[in-house]
Amino acid sequence: MELNFAGIKLRNPLILLSGTAGYGKELGEIIDLSRLGGLICKTITLLPREGNPPPRTAETASGLVNSIGLENPGLKVFIEEVVPYVKKLPLPVLASIAGDKKELARMAKELEETGLAGLELNLSCPNVSGGAFNPVSPADLHKTIKAVRQSVKMPILAKLPPDLFRIQSLVKAAEDAGSDGLTIANTFPAIIFDVPKKKPALGGVTGGLSGPAILPLSLYLVFKARQVTQLPILGSGGVFDGPSAVSMLLAGANAVGLGTVNFFQPDAYREILLAIKKYMRCCHPER
Ligand SMILES: Cc1cc2nc3c(=O)[nH]c(=O)nc-3n(C[C@H](O)[C@H](O)[C@H](O)COP(=O)(O)O)c2cc1C
């Protein structure tokens, strides 16, 4: 099941998604990380961020709404304290970064020197107030990715917003700007209410919806993206079992992201790997 994904060698197509596996420490204590293809670290920013006020997560039918607000220790601490740890993990690790164009280019340059396997650009976090990290237009997306591309040679994945109506324009912009691969997509903007208290359930008021509830929407985004690009796609959104993972491949993804499932069934990868193996044998015997 080995594959070369955007220049990164993976032992299989399963990748732990940003923010749902931390830096691999806690999850690595309960599952065997050497059975997975790769891990994308929680997004970092140039300077540390405290994140949004609690509560930061709330459950909905078949889904989770989160408003973490990119809490992270900042680039310096990440490079000094996290990178040495994650480089010892038994799988390729990518850093995930957010910020404006200049910050992203600077962070990318410093991270390239650490020897991590790749970079994911979080161009789509719904939980940061002001929308400064949310270049929704294809033109802005292009400028941001291009700035990073010009600063590093290491593999870059552009993590796109879940824009159901403009996904093809965003994909073309990312490809044209030199992204090596795409992560499609981030969580869907959402709000959830605490009805007895008659107010929003999350401290950050709005958040991002993830989990099985968004699977058909993520499949749609990947399917539409595949119509306009040959770039490797990491399908992100709603995968929780064998059939949902194979659906992601059928929609056109090359790799399958595991996110919210890490919270409710961290060993789901076992069943998913078996299902993917069976699918590959039947439909891609050449692999
Ligand atoms: C608690 C939580 C934190 C997340 N943090 C990040 C993050 O820091 N950066 C990022 O790009 N995506 C983040 N995400 C989004 C996931 O990486 C993933 O794209 C999304 O949850 C959809 O996949 P899923 O339905 O399998 O969870 C987060 C998701 C959750 C649930």
The ligand as a Gaussian input file, in Angstrom:
#p B3LYP/6-31G(d) Opt

LIG

0 1
 C      -10.532000      19.373000      17.724000
 C      -10.080000      19.672000      16.316000
 C       -8.966000      20.480000      16.108000
 C       -8.527000      20.755000      14.811000
 N       -7.426000      21.542000      14.636000
 C       -6.969000      21.776000      13.385000
 C       -5.777000      22.509000      13.183000
 O       -5.088000      22.933000      14.113000
 N       -5.390000      22.734000      11.900000
 C       -6.087000      22.253000      10.821000
 O       -5.674000      22.474000       9.678000
 N       -7.211000      21.527000      10.988000
 C       -7.652000      21.269000      12.237000
 N       -8.778000      20.509000      12.420000
 C       -9.485000      19.972000      11.237000
 C       -9.043000      18.532000      10.941000
 O       -7.668000      18.468000      10.625000
 C       -9.855000      17.939000       9.768000
 O       -9.535000      18.646000       8.581000
 C      -11.365000      18.025000      10.001000
 O      -11.670000      17.716000      11.345000
 C      -12.172000      17.117000       9.058000
 O      -11.829000      15.764000       9.223000
 P      -12.625000      14.741000      10.200000
 O      -14.080000      14.874000       9.900000
 O      -12.058000      13.399000       9.873000
 O      -12.317000      15.181000      11.591000
 C       -9.230000      20.215000      13.702000
 C      -10.340000      19.392000      13.924000
 C      -10.767000      19.108000      15.208000
 C      -11.955000      18.211000      15.386000

